Amino acid sequence: MDQTDTNNNEYTVVSFRIFNPDLDPINVSQELELTPEHMHNRGDFPKGNPRYAPYKHGMWILRSKLPGQKPLDEHLKDILSVLEPKKEIILKLAKNYTVDFYCSLFEQNGFNLSPEILAGISDIGAALGVSFSAFIEDDGDVVGQDETEQE
């Protein structure tokens, strides 16, 4: 698929996650000297609302800053540019925690990643997960699996 040919409904969301039941996300922020877009501890409630089941893991999430209409490889490149200088710290964290990229692709049939992007993901010890979803709601809300869910 040529990523320069996008239909108007294609949308991409990419997050870099570190998680584990015992993860303290504040410690991760301090070690990486980065501020995540989202973090929570095991036992916290989604949206601070106890009507939802509490999180089973502590989690630290850094999201791509690019618009959703950009292709997957550009989102990954954006996040990797922030993470690559922190490679040794991330590799140390990866010994005790799950480290991955969580990618949600909406209204897309597939993607291609360059060898450089694949090497960058591998070099920091991260896994790559991709979720395909068929639609975005009419009001522009993105519909798909929540990045704070763990498998």
C-alpha positions, 0 to 999 in steps of 0.5 A: 500500500502506498502510504502517500495515497490515503483516503479521507477516513484513514486515521492512525494512533500510535502509543509507546507503552511500558507496563507491568502489574508492579510498574510505578509510572512516576519512577519511569518518568523520572528515569526517562526524564520524559512526561507521558501523555497518560500514566496510571497505577495498578488499582486506579480506575479508568477516568477516575470512575469506580464504576469501571474495573480498576487497572490490572497494571501500572502503565506509562504511555507516550503518544505520537504528536503527529496528526492522525492522518499521517501514516504509521511509519511517520508516527513511529519515527516521531516517537522513536526520535524521542526514545532513541536517545533513551535507549539504554534506559529503555533496555534496562526497563524492558528487563522487568516490564513489557515495552511495546508500541501499540498502533491503531489503524482505522479505515486502512488495509495494510501498511509498510515499515522501512528497515530503519523503523523496524531496526529502531523498534528492535534496538530499544527492545520493544514489541509492535502491536497493530490493531485494525478497526473499520470505522471512525464515528461521524462525530470524529471520535476514534472507535477501537481498543483502548491502548490502556488494555493489556493482552 
